Amino acid sequence: MLICLSADSRDGVDEMVNKAEAAGGRIDPCPKQDHGFYYGRSFEDPDGHIWEVMWMDVAAAMATQGTNAAA
């Protein structure tokens, strides 16, 4: 099972993942994702479920889309 959660900031992503580690989770079983406007990390809980925590700056993502579309 894969579960995805949204955080309010990049720091919020790290905070949630660190709390999961402190509670016995295995952090970053999947590669970290850092695309500037998007940041994501993951952890595996003791039952083997993968949780992804992500943050996205929607305005920056939209600006990137507009830049790519014009190129």
N, CA, C and O atoms as a Tripos MOL2 file, in Angstrom:
@<TRIPOS>MOLECULE
protein
  284   283    71     0     0
PROTEIN
NO_CHARGES

@<TRIPOS>ATOM
      1 N           0.8480   -1.1640    0.0000 N.3       1 MET1
      2 CA          0.0000    0.0000    0.0000 C.3       1 MET1
      3 C           0.8950    1.2270    0.0000 C.2       1 MET1
      4 O           1.9020    1.2710    0.7060 O.2       1 MET1
      5 N           0.5300    2.2090   -0.7820 N.am      2 LEU2
      6 CA          1.2350    3.4840   -0.8310 C.3       2 LEU2
      7 C           0.2560    4.5730   -0.4290 C.2       2 LEU2
      8 O          -0.8580    4.6430   -0.9480 O.2       2 LEU2
      9 N           0.6740    5.4130    0.4900 N.am      3 ILE3
     10 CA         -0.1570    6.5010    0.9800 C.3       3 ILE3
     11 C           0.6280    7.7890    0.7950 C.2       3 ILE3
     12 O           1.8070    7.8490    1.1440 O.2       3 ILE3
     13 N          -0.0060    8.8160    0.2550 N.am      4 CYS4
     14 CA          0.6800   10.0880    0.0300 C.3       4 CYS4
     15 C           0.0160   11.1770    0.8680 C.2       4 CYS4
     16 O          -1.2070   11.3140    0.8890 O.2       4 CYS4
     17 N           0.8550   11.9430    1.5550 N.am      5 LEU5
     18 CA          0.3980   13.0550    2.3860 C.3       5 LEU5
     19 C           1.0280   14.3440    1.8820 C.2       5 LEU5
     20 O           2.1300   14.3310    1.3340 O.2       5 LEU5
     21 N           0.3360   15.4400    2.0660 N.am      6 SER6
     22 CA          0.8460   16.7420    1.6720 C.3       6 SER6
     23 C           1.2580   17.5230    2.9140 C.2       6 SER6
     24 O           0.5630   17.5110    3.9290 O.2       6 SER6
     25 N           2.3930   18.2000    2.8180 N.am      7 ALA7
     26 CA          2.8730   19.0560    3.9050 C.3       7 ALA7
     27 C           2.7910   20.5160    3.4620 C.2       7 ALA7
     28 O           2.6990   20.8080    2.2690 O.2       7 ALA7
     29 N           2.8250   21.4240    4.4270 N.am      8 ASP8
     30 CA          2.7190   22.8520    4.1340 C.3       8 ASP8
     31 C           4.0300   23.4810    3.6840 C.2       8 ASP8
     32 O           4.0370   24.6070    3.1860 O.2       8 ASP8
     33 N           5.1510   22.7590    3.8560 N.am      9 SER9
     34 CA          6.4540   23.3130    3.5140 C.3       9 SER9
     35 C           7.4700   22.1870    3.3540 C.2       9 SER9
     36 O           7.2040   21.0370    3.7050 O.2       9 SER9
     37 N           8.6360   22.5370    2.8190 N.am     10 ARG10
     38 CA          9.7350   21.5690    2.7320 C.3      10 ARG10
     39 C          10.1270   21.0960    4.1290 C.2      10 ARG10
     40 O          10.3590   19.9080    4.3490 O.2      10 ARG10
     41 N          10.2000   22.0440    5.0780 N.am     11 ASP11
     42 CA         10.5330   21.6880    6.4560 C.3      11 ASP11
     43 C           9.4840   20.7540    7.0500 C.2      11 ASP11
     44 O           9.8050   19.8630    7.8360 O.2      11 ASP11
     45 N           8.2340   20.9670    6.6670 N.am     12 GLY12
     46 CA          7.1610   20.0900    7.1360 C.3      12 GLY12
     47 C           7.3340   18.6610    6.6520 C.2      12 GLY12
     48 O           7.0320   17.7170    7.3810 O.2      12 GLY12
     49 N           7.8180   18.4960    5.4240 N.am     13 VAL13
     50 CA          8.1020   17.1600    4.8930 C.3      13 VAL13
     51 C           9.1620   16.4880    5.7620 C.2      13 VAL13
     52 O           8.9790   15.3620    6.2240 O.2      13 VAL13
     53 N          10.2700   17.1930    5.9770 N.am     14 ASP14
     54 CA         11.3570   16.6290    6.7800 C.3      14 ASP14
     55 C          10.9070   16.3210    8.2030 C.2      14 ASP14
     56 O          11.2810   15.2910    8.7640 O.2      14 ASP14
     57 N          10.1100   17.2060    8.7860 N.am     15 GLU15
     58 CA          9.6360   17.0100   10.1520 C.3      15 GLU15
     59 C           8.7970   15.7340   10.2580 C.2      15 GLU15
     60 O           8.9710   14.9530   11.1930 O.2      15 GLU15
     61 N           7.8920   15.5240    9.3070 N.am     16 MET16
     62 CA          7.0440   14.3430    9.3530 C.3      16 MET16
     63 C           7.8570   13.0610    9.1780 C.2      16 MET16
     64 O           7.6190   12.0690    9.8670 O.2      16 MET16
     65 N           8.8120   13.0890    8.2560 N.am     17 VAL17
     66 CA          9.6580   11.9160    8.0310 C.3      17 VAL17
     67 C          10.5190   11.6350    9.2600 C.2      17 VAL17
     68 O          10.6960   10.4760    9.6370 O.2      17 VAL17
     69 N          11.0500   12.6700    9.8810 N.am     18 ASN18
     70 CA         11.8580   12.4850   11.0940 C.3      18 ASN18
     71 C          11.0340   11.9200   12.2470 C.2      18 ASN18
     72 O          11.5310   11.1060   13.0250 O.2      18 ASN18
     73 N           9.7860   12.3440   12.3600 N.am     19 LYS19
     74 CA          8.9050   11.7990   13.4030 C.3      19 LYS19
     75 C           8.6300   10.3250   13.1350 C.2      19 LYS19
     76 O           8.5730    9.5200   14.0640 O.2      19 LYS19
     77 N           8.4620    9.9790   11.8780 N.am     20 ALA20
     78 CA          8.2350    8.5690   11.5340 C.3      20 ALA20
     79 C           9.4480    7.7210   11.9040 C.2      20 ALA20
     80 O           9.3030    6.6070   12.4050 O.2      20 ALA20
     81 N          10.6420    8.2500   11.6570 N.am     21 GLU21
     82 CA         11.8560    7.5250   12.0150 C.3      21 GLU21
     83 C          11.9410    7.3310   13.5350 C.2      21 GLU21
     84 O          12.2910    6.2500   14.0090 O.2      21 GLU21
     85 N          11.6210    8.3790   14.2850 N.am     22 ALA22
     86 CA         11.6680    8.2980   15.7450 C.3      22 ALA22
     87 C          10.6630    7.2760   16.2850 C.2      22 ALA22
     88 O          10.8560    6.7190   17.3660 O.2      22 ALA22
     89 N           9.5870    7.0350   15.5230 N.am     23 ALA23
     90 CA          8.5650    6.0830   15.9420 C.3      23 ALA23
     91 C           8.8380    4.6700   15.4190 C.2      23 ALA23
     92 O           8.0080    3.7770   15.5880 O.2      23 ALA23
     93 N           9.9940    4.4630   14.7860 N.am     24 GLY24
     94 CA         10.3580    3.1230   14.3340 C.3      24 GLY24
     95 C          10.2450    2.8800   12.8550 C.2      24 GLY24
     96 O          10.4310    1.7540   12.3930 O.2      24 GLY24
     97 N           9.9420    3.9220   12.1000 N.am     25 GLY25
     98 CA          9.8450    3.7740   10.6520 C.3      25 GLY25
     99 C          11.2190    3.7800    9.9890 C.2      25 GLY25
    100 O          12.2030    4.2410   10.5660 O.2      25 GLY25
    101 N          11.2620    3.2640    8.7750 N.am     26 ARG26
    102 CA         12.4980    3.2830    7.9720 C.3      26 ARG26
    103 C          12.3550    4.4280    6.9800 C.2      26 ARG26
    104 O          11.4250    4.4410    6.1730 O.2      26 ARG26
    105 N          13.2740    5.3920    7.0380 N.am     27 ILE27
    106 CA         13.1170    6.5810    6.2020 C.3      27 ILE27
    107 C          13.7760    6.4100    4.8370 C.2      27 ILE27
    108 O          14.7590    5.6880    4.6730 O.2      27 ILE27
    109 N          13.1980    7.0960    3.8850 N.am     28 ASP28
    110 CA         13.6770    7.1850    2.5060 C.3      28 ASP28
    111 C          13.9020    5.8360    1.8280 C.2      28 ASP28
    112 O          14.9660    5.6110    1.2530 O.2      28 ASP28
    113 N          12.9030    4.9160    1.8850 N.am     29 PRO29
    114 CA         13.0390    3.6870    1.1170 C.3      29 PRO29
    115 C          12.9670    3.9620   -0.3920 C.2      29 PRO29
    116 O          13.4530    3.1700   -1.1990 O.2      29 PRO29
    117 N          12.3650    5.0770   -0.7540 N.am     30 CYS30
    118 CA         12.3270    5.5440   -2.1370 C.3      30 CYS30
    119 C          13.2350    6.7790   -2.2140 C.2      30 CYS30
    120 O          13.4020    7.4760   -1.2140 O.2      30 CYS30
    121 N          13.8150    7.0560   -3.3660 N.am     31 PRO31
    122 CA         14.7080    8.2250   -3.4670 C.3      31 PRO31
    123 C          13.9770    9.5370   -3.1380 C.2      31 PRO31
    124 O          12.8000    9.7100   -3.4560 O.2      31 PRO31
    125 N          14.7100   10.4500   -2.4950 N.am     32 LYS32
    126 CA         14.1690   11.7970   -2.2710 C.3      32 LYS32
    127 C          13.9250   12.4390   -3.6260 C.2      32 LYS32
    128 O          14.6340   12.1680   -4.5950 O.2      32 LYS32
    129 N          12.9090   13.2960   -3.6790 N.am     33 GLN33
    130 CA         12.6030   14.0320   -4.9010 C.3      33 GLN33
    131 C          12.6950   15.5240   -4.5940 C.2      33 GLN33
    132 O          11.9720   16.0360   -3.7400 O.2      33 GLN33
    133 N          13.5760   16.2040   -5.2870 N.am     34 ASP34
    134 CA         13.7350   17.6420   -5.0810 C.3      34 ASP34
    135 C          13.8610   18.3100   -6.4420 C.2      34 ASP34
    136 O          14.9070   18.2560   -7.0880 O.2      34 ASP34
    137 N          12.7720   18.9390   -6.8590 N.am     35 HIS35
    138 CA         12.7300   19.6120   -8.1580 C.3      35 HIS35
    139 C          12.5670   21.1190   -7.9900 C.2      35 HIS35
    140 O          12.1090   21.8050   -8.9040 O.2      35 HIS35
    141 N          12.9400   21.6260   -6.8300 N.am     36 GLY36
    142 CA         12.8000   23.0590   -6.5620 C.3      36 GLY36
    143 C          11.3890   23.4100   -6.1470 C.2      36 GLY36
    144 O          11.1540   23.7850   -4.9980 O.2      36 GLY36
    145 N          10.4380   23.2940   -7.0730 N.am     37 PHE37
    146 CA          9.0430   23.6140   -6.7740 C.3      37 PHE37
    147 C           8.3150   22.4270   -6.1340 C.2      37 PHE37
    148 O           7.1970   22.5720   -5.6410 O.2      37 PHE37
    149 N           8.9540   21.2600   -6.1440 N.am     38 TYR38
    150 CA          8.3750   20.0400   -5.5860 C.3      38 TYR38
    151 C           9.4310   19.3400   -4.7390 C.2      38 TYR38
    152 O          10.5860   19.2230   -5.1490 O.2      38 TYR38
    153 N           9.0320   18.8740   -3.5540 N.am     39 TYR39
    154 CA          9.9530   18.1770   -2.6640 C.3      39 TYR39
    155 C           9.1960   17.0280   -2.0270 C.2      39 TYR39
    156 O           8.1060   17.2210   -1.4870 O.2      39 TYR39
    157 N           9.7640   15.8430   -2.0860 N.am     40 GLY40
    158 CA          9.0980   14.6920   -1.5130 C.3      40 GLY40
    159 C          10.0700   13.7010   -0.9110 C.2      40 GLY40
    160 O          11.1820   13.5150   -1.4060 O.2      40 GLY40
    161 N           9.6370   13.0740    0.1550 N.am     41 ARG41
    162 CA         10.3950   12.0160    0.8230 C.3      41 ARG41
    163 C           9.4110   10.9220    1.2130 C.2      41 ARG41
    164 O           8.1980   11.0870    1.0840 O.2      41 ARG41
    165 N           9.9450    9.8020    1.6920 N.am     42 SER42
    166 CA          9.0700    8.7030    2.0560 C.3      42 SER42
    167 C           9.5850    7.9920    3.2980 C.2      42 SER42
    168 O          10.7320    8.1610    3.7130 O.2      42 SER42
    169 N           8.6940    7.1880    3.8780 N.am     43 PHE43
    170 CA          9.0940    6.3050    4.9700 C.3      43 PHE43
    171 C           8.2400    5.0470    4.8980 C.2      43 PHE43
    172 O           7.1420    5.0480    4.3420 O.2      43 PHE43
    173 N           8.7690    3.9810    5.4740 N.am     44 GLU44
    174 CA          8.0470    2.7180    5.5560 C.3      44 GLU44
    175 C           7.6820    2.4690    7.0070 C.2      44 GLU44
    176 O           8.5450    2.5280    7.8830 O.2      44 GLU44
    177 N           6.4060    2.1900    7.2710 N.am     45 ASP45
    178 CA          5.9980    1.9220    8.6450 C.3      45 ASP45
    179 C           6.3080    0.4630    9.0060 C.2      45 ASP45
    180 O           6.6540   -0.3290    8.1290 O.2      45 ASP45
    181 N           6.1860    0.1040   10.2930 N.am     46 PRO46
    182 CA          6.5250   -1.2620   10.7030 C.3      46 PRO46
    183 C           5.7020   -2.3580   10.0170 C.2      46 PRO46
    184 O           6.1170   -3.5170    9.9950 O.2      46 PRO46
    185 N           4.5440   -2.0040    9.4600 N.am     47 ASP47
    186 CA          3.7190   -2.9810    8.7430 C.3      47 ASP47
    187 C           4.1020   -3.1070    7.2770 C.2      47 ASP47
    188 O           3.5240   -3.9130    6.5470 O.2      47 ASP47
    189 N           5.0820   -2.3060    6.8420 N.am     48 GLY48
    190 CA          5.5370   -2.3780    5.4570 C.3      48 GLY48
    191 C           4.8350   -1.4330    4.4980 C.2      48 GLY48
    192 O           5.0780   -1.4920    3.2930 O.2      48 GLY48
    193 N           3.9710   -0.5630    5.0030 N.am     49 HIS49
    194 CA          3.3000    0.4150    4.1500 C.3      49 HIS49
    195 C           4.2580    1.5650    3.8410 C.2      49 HIS49
    196 O           4.9880    2.0320    4.7150 O.2      49 HIS49
    197 N           4.2440    2.0090    2.6000 N.am     50 ILE50
    198 CA          5.0670    3.1460    2.1890 C.3      50 ILE50
    199 C           4.2140    4.4120    2.2500 C.2      50 ILE50
    200 O           3.1180    4.4800    1.6940 O.2      50 ILE50
    201 N           4.7520    5.3950    2.9350 N.am     51 TRP51
    202 CA          4.1020    6.7010    3.0510 C.3      51 TRP51
    203 C           4.9780    7.7170    2.3290 C.2      51 TRP51
    204 O           6.1720    7.8160    2.6120 O.2      51 TRP51
    205 N           4.4050    8.4620    1.4110 N.am     52 GLU52
    206 CA          5.1270    9.5410    0.7510 C.3      52 GLU52
    207 C           4.5930   10.8610    1.2880 C.2      52 GLU52
    208 O           3.3840   11.0540    1.4160 O.2      52 GLU52
    209 N           5.5050   11.7530    1.5950 N.am     53 VAL53
    210 CA          5.1510   13.0830    2.0980 C.3      53 VAL53
    211 C           5.6970   14.0700    1.0900 C.2      53 VAL53
    212 O           6.8830   14.0300    0.7610 O.2      53 VAL53
    213 N           4.8440   14.9600    0.5940 N.am     54 MET54
    214 CA          5.2820   15.8850   -0.4380 C.3      54 MET54
    215 C           4.8210   17.3000   -0.1500 C.2      54 MET54
    216 O           3.8530   17.5390    0.5720 O.2      54 MET54
    217 N           5.5580   18.2330   -0.7490 N.am     55 TRP55
    218 CA          5.1990   19.6530   -0.7230 C.3      55 TRP55
    219 C           5.4000   20.1780   -2.1380 C.2      55 TRP55
    220 O           6.3620   19.8070   -2.8110 O.2      55 TRP55
    221 N           4.4920   21.0430   -2.5890 N.am     56 MET56
    222 CA          4.6440   21.6580   -3.8990 C.3      56 MET56
    223 C           4.2710   23.1270   -3.8390 C.2      56 MET56
    224 O           3.2520   23.5040   -3.2610 O.2      56 MET56
    225 N           5.1200   23.9500   -4.4480 N.am     57 ASP57
    226 CA          4.8240   25.3690   -4.6430 C.3      57 ASP57
    227 C           4.0560   25.4450   -5.9530 C.2      57 ASP57
    228 O           4.6550   25.4410   -7.0280 O.2      57 ASP57
    229 N           2.7460   25.5130   -5.8660 N.am     58 VAL58
    230 CA          1.8940   25.4430   -7.0520 C.3      58 VAL58
    231 C           2.1800   26.5860   -8.0190 C.2      58 VAL58
    232 O           2.2220   26.3680   -9.2300 O.2      58 VAL58
    233 N           2.3740   27.7900   -7.5130 N.am     59 ALA59
    234 CA          2.6470   28.9330   -8.3930 C.3      59 ALA59
    235 C           3.9400   28.7180   -9.1750 C.2      59 ALA59
    236 O           3.9940   29.0060  -10.3710 O.2      59 ALA59
    237 N           4.9690   28.2220   -8.5190 N.am     60 ALA60
    238 CA          6.2370   27.9580   -9.2040 C.3      60 ALA60
    239 C           6.0790   26.8210  -10.2070 C.2      60 ALA60
    240 O           6.6630   26.8670  -11.2890 O.2      60 ALA60
    241 N           5.3020   25.8080   -9.8620 N.am     61 ALA61
    242 CA          5.0640   24.7000  -10.7940 C.3      61 ALA61
    243 C           4.3390   25.1920  -12.0350 C.2      61 ALA61
    244 O           4.6730   24.7920  -13.1500 O.2      61 ALA61
    245 N           3.3550   26.0510  -11.8490 N.am     62 MET62
    246 CA          2.6170   26.6000  -12.9930 C.3      62 MET62
    247 C           3.5180   27.4640  -13.8550 C.2      62 MET62
    248 O           3.4150   27.4290  -15.0810 O.2      62 MET62
    249 N           4.3960   28.2360  -13.2390 N.am     63 ALA63
    250 CA          5.3250   29.0750  -14.0010 C.3      63 ALA63
    251 C           6.2690   28.2020  -14.8210 C.2      63 ALA63
    252 O           6.5970   28.5380  -15.9590 O.2      63 ALA63
    253 N           6.7050   27.0870  -14.2490 N.am     64 THR64
    254 CA          7.5760   26.1600  -14.9650 C.3      64 THR64
    255 C           6.8460   25.5710  -16.1530 C.2      64 THR64
    256 O           7.4230   25.4430  -17.2330 O.2      64 THR64
    257 N           5.5860   25.2100  -15.9700 N.am     65 GLN65
    258 CA          4.7860   24.6640  -17.0620 C.3      65 GLN65
    259 C           4.6510   25.6680  -18.2030 C.2      65 GLN65
    260 O           4.7390   25.3080  -19.3770 O.2      65 GLN65
    261 N           4.4360   26.9300  -17.8400 N.am     66 GLY66
    262 CA          4.3180   27.9800  -18.8660 C.3      66 GLY66
    263 C           5.6220   28.1760  -19.6030 C.2      66 GLY66
    264 O           5.6180   28.3770  -20.8170 O.2      66 GLY66
    265 N           6.7320   28.1230  -18.9040 N.am     67 THR67
    266 CA          8.0590   28.2680  -19.5200 C.3      67 THR67
    267 C           8.3320   27.1070  -20.4590 C.2      67 THR67
    268 O           8.8250   27.3140  -21.5670 O.2      67 THR67
    269 N           8.0190   25.8850  -20.0340 N.am     68 ASN68
    270 CA          8.2450   24.7040  -20.8790 C.3      68 ASN68
    271 C           7.3450   24.7080  -22.0960 C.2      68 ASN68
    272 O           7.7660   24.2850  -23.1730 O.2      68 ASN68
    273 N           6.1220   25.1730  -21.9530 N.am     69 ALA69
    274 CA          5.1920   25.1750  -23.0700 C.3      69 ALA69
    275 C           5.6260   26.1750  -24.1420 C.2      69 ALA69
    276 O           5.3820   25.9590  -25.3290 O.2      69 ALA69
    277 N           6.2710   27.2700  -23.7240 N.am     70 ALA70
    278 CA          6.6830   28.2910  -24.6890 C.3      70 ALA70
    279 C           7.9660   27.8960  -25.4170 C.2      70 ALA70
    280 O           8.2500   28.4270  -26.4910 O.2      70 ALA70
    281 N           8.7340   26.9850  -24.8590 N.am     71 ALA71
    282 CA         10.0120   26.5970  -25.4630 C.3      71 ALA71
    283 C           9.8450   25.6670  -26.6430 C.2      71 ALA71
    284 O          10.8340   25.2570  -27.2510 O.2      71 ALA71
@<TRIPOS>BOND
     1     1     2 1
     2     2     3 1
     3     3     4 2
     4     3     5 am
     5     5     6 1
     6     6     7 1
     7     7     8 2
     8     7     9 am
     9     9    10 1
    10    10    11 1
    11    11    12 2
    12    11    13 am
    13    13    14 1
    14    14    15 1
    15    15    16 2
    16    15    17 am
    17    17    18 1
    18    18    19 1
    19    19    20 2
    20    19    21 am
    21    21    22 1
    22    22    23 1
    23    23    24 2
    24    23    25 am
    25    25    26 1
    26    26    27 1
    27    27    28 2
    28    27    29 am
    29    29    30 1
    30    30    31 1
    31    31    32 2
    32    31    33 am
    33    33    34 1
    34    34    35 1
    35    35    36 2
    36    35    37 am
    37    37    38 1
    38    38    39 1
    39    39    40 2
    40    39    41 am
    41    41    42 1
    42    42    43 1
    43    43    44 2
    44    43    45 am
    45    45    46 1
    46    46    47 1
    47    47    48 2
    48    47    49 am
    49    49    50 1
    50    50    51 1
    51    51    52 2
    52    51    53 am
    53    53    54 1
    54    54    55 1
    55    55    56 2
    56    55    57 am
    57    57    58 1
    58    58    59 1
    59    59    60 2
    60    59    61 am
    61    61    62 1
    62    62    63 1
    63    63    64 2
    64    63    65 am
    65    65    66 1
    66    66    67 1
    67    67    68 2
    68    67    69 am
    69    69    70 1
    70    70    71 1
    71    71    72 2
    72    71    73 am
    73    73    74 1
    74    74    75 1
    75    75    76 2
    76    75    77 am
    77    77    78 1
    78    78    79 1
    79    79    80 2
    80    79    81 am
    81    81    82 1
    82    82    83 1
    83    83    84 2
    84    83    85 am
    85    85    86 1
    86    86    87 1
    87    87    88 2
    88    87    89 am
    89    89    90 1
    90    90    91 1
    91    91    92 2
    92    91    93 am
    93    93    94 1
    94    94    95 1
    95    95    96 2
    96    95    97 am
    97    97    98 1
    98    98    99 1
    99    99   100 2
   100    99   101 am
   101   101   102 1
   102   102   103 1
   103   103   104 2
   104   103   105 am
   105   105   106 1
   106   106   107 1
   107   107   108 2
   108   107   109 am
   109   109   110 1
   110   110   111 1
   111   111   112 2
   112   111   113 am
   113   113   114 1
   114   114   115 1
   115   115   116 2
   116   115   117 am
   117   117   118 1
   118   118   119 1
   119   119   120 2
   120   119   121 am
   121   121   122 1
   122   122   123 1
   123   123   124 2
   124   123   125 am
   125   125   126 1
   126   126   127 1
   127   127   128 2
   128   127   129 am
   129   129   130 1
   130   130   131 1
   131   131   132 2
   132   131   133 am
   133   133   134 1
   134   134   135 1
   135   135   136 2
   136   135   137 am
   137   137   138 1
   138   138   139 1
   139   139   140 2
   140   139   141 am
   141   141   142 1
   142   142   143 1
   143   143   144 2
   144   143   145 am
   145   145   146 1
   146   146   147 1
   147   147   148 2
   148   147   149 am
   149   149   150 1
   150   150   151 1
   151   151   152 2
   152   151   153 am
   153   153   154 1
   154   154   155 1
   155   155   156 2
   156   155   157 am
   157   157   158 1
   158   158   159 1
   159   159   160 2
   160   159   161 am
   161   161   162 1
   162   162   163 1
   163   163   164 2
   164   163   165 am
   165   165   166 1
   166   166   167 1
   167   167   168 2
   168   167   169 am
   169   169   170 1
   170   170   171 1
   171   171   172 2
   172   171   173 am
   173   173   174 1
   174   174   175 1
   175   175   176 2
   176   175   177 am
   177   177   178 1
   178   178   179 1
   179   179   180 2
   180   179   181 am
   181   181   182 1
   182   182   183 1
   183   183   184 2
   184   183   185 am
   185   185   186 1
   186   186   187 1
   187   187   188 2
   188   187   189 am
   189   189   190 1
   190   190   191 1
   191   191   192 2
   192   191   193 am
   193   193   194 1
   194   194   195 1
   195   195   196 2
   196   195   197 am
   197   197   198 1
   198   198   199 1
   199   199   200 2
   200   199   201 am
   201   201   202 1
   202   202   203 1
   203   203   204 2
   204   203   205 am
   205   205   206 1
   206   206   207 1
   207   207   208 2
   208   207   209 am
   209   209   210 1
   210   210   211 1
   211   211   212 2
   212   211   213 am
   213   213   214 1
   214   214   215 1
   215   215   216 2
   216   215   217 am
   217   217   218 1
   218   218   219 1
   219   219   220 2
   220   219   221 am
   221   221   222 1
   222   222   223 1
   223   223   224 2
   224   223   225 am
   225   225   226 1
   226   226   227 1
   227   227   228 2
   228   227   229 am
   229   229   230 1
   230   230   231 1
   231   231   232 2
   232   231   233 am
   233   233   234 1
   234   234   235 1
   235   235   236 2
   236   235   237 am
   237   237   238 1
   238   238   239 1
   239   239   240 2
   240   239   241 am
   241   241   242 1
   242   242   243 1
   243   243   244 2
   244   243   245 am
   245   245   246 1
   246   246   247 1
   247   247   248 2
   248   247   249 am
   249   249   250 1
   250   250   251 1
   251   251   252 2
   252   251   253 am
   253   253   254 1
   254   254   255 1
   255   255   256 2
   256   255   257 am
   257   257   258 1
   258   258   259 1
   259   259   260 2
   260   259   261 am
   261   261   262 1
   262   262   263 1
   263   263   264 2
   264   263   265 am
   265   265   266 1
   266   266   267 1
   267   267   268 2
   268   267   269 am
   269   269   270 1
   270   270   271 1
   271   271   272 2
   272   271   273 am
   273   273   274 1
   274   274   275 1
   275   275   276 2
   276   275   277 am
   277   277   278 1
   278   278   279 1
   279   279   280 2
   280   279   281 am
   281   281   282 1
   282   282   283 1
   283   283   284 2
@<TRIPOS>SUBSTRUCTURE
     1 MET1         2 RESIDUE 1 A MET
     2 LEU2         6 RESIDUE 1 A LEU
     3 ILE3        10 RESIDUE 1 A ILE
     4 CYS4        14 RESIDUE 1 A CYS
     5 LEU5        18 RESIDUE 1 A LEU
     6 SER6        22 RESIDUE 1 A SER
     7 ALA7        26 RESIDUE 1 A ALA
     8 ASP8        30 RESIDUE 1 A ASP
     9 SER9        34 RESIDUE 1 A SER
    10 ARG10       38 RESIDUE 1 A ARG
    11 ASP11       42 RESIDUE 1 A ASP
    12 GLY12       46 RESIDUE 1 A GLY
    13 VAL13       50 RESIDUE 1 A VAL
    14 ASP14       54 RESIDUE 1 A ASP
    15 GLU15       58 RESIDUE 1 A GLU
    16 MET16       62 RESIDUE 1 A MET
    17 VAL17       66 RESIDUE 1 A VAL
    18 ASN18       70 RESIDUE 1 A ASN
    19 LYS19       74 RESIDUE 1 A LYS
    20 ALA20       78 RESIDUE 1 A ALA
    21 GLU21       82 RESIDUE 1 A GLU
    22 ALA22       86 RESIDUE 1 A ALA
    23 ALA23       90 RESIDUE 1 A ALA
    24 GLY24       94 RESIDUE 1 A GLY
    25 GLY25       98 RESIDUE 1 A GLY
    26 ARG26      102 RESIDUE 1 A ARG
    27 ILE27      106 RESIDUE 1 A ILE
    28 ASP28      110 RESIDUE 1 A ASP
    29 PRO29      114 RESIDUE 1 A PRO
    30 CYS30      118 RESIDUE 1 A CYS
    31 PRO31      122 RESIDUE 1 A PRO
    32 LYS32      126 RESIDUE 1 A LYS
    33 GLN33      130 RESIDUE 1 A GLN
    34 ASP34      134 RESIDUE 1 A ASP
    35 HIS35      138 RESIDUE 1 A HIS
    36 GLY36      142 RESIDUE 1 A GLY
    37 PHE37      146 RESIDUE 1 A PHE
    38 TYR38      150 RESIDUE 1 A TYR
    39 TYR39      154 RESIDUE 1 A TYR
    40 GLY40      158 RESIDUE 1 A GLY
    41 ARG41      162 RESIDUE 1 A ARG
    42 SER42      166 RESIDUE 1 A SER
    43 PHE43      170 RESIDUE 1 A PHE
    44 GLU44      174 RESIDUE 1 A GLU
    45 ASP45      178 RESIDUE 1 A ASP
    46 PRO46      182 RESIDUE 1 A PRO
    47 ASP47      186 RESIDUE 1 A ASP
    48 GLY48      190 RESIDUE 1 A GLY
    49 HIS49      194 RESIDUE 1 A HIS
    50 ILE50      198 RESIDUE 1 A ILE
    51 TRP51      202 RESIDUE 1 A TRP
    52 GLU52      206 RESIDUE 1 A GLU
    53 VAL53      210 RESIDUE 1 A VAL
    54 MET54      214 RESIDUE 1 A MET
    55 TRP55      218 RESIDUE 1 A TRP
    56 MET56      222 RESIDUE 1 A MET
    57 ASP57      226 RESIDUE 1 A ASP
    58 VAL58      230 RESIDUE 1 A VAL
    59 ALA59      234 RESIDUE 1 A ALA
    60 ALA60      238 RESIDUE 1 A ALA
    61 ALA61      242 RESIDUE 1 A ALA
    62 MET62      246 RESIDUE 1 A MET
    63 ALA63      250 RESIDUE 1 A ALA
    64 THR64      254 RESIDUE 1 A THR
    65 GLN65      258 RESIDUE 1 A GLN
    66 GLY66      262 RESIDUE 1 A GLY
    67 THR67      266 RESIDUE 1 A THR
    68 ASN68      270 RESIDUE 1 A ASN
    69 ALA69      274 RESIDUE 1 A ALA
    70 ALA70      278 RESIDUE 1 A ALA
    71 ALA71      282 RESIDUE 1 A ALA
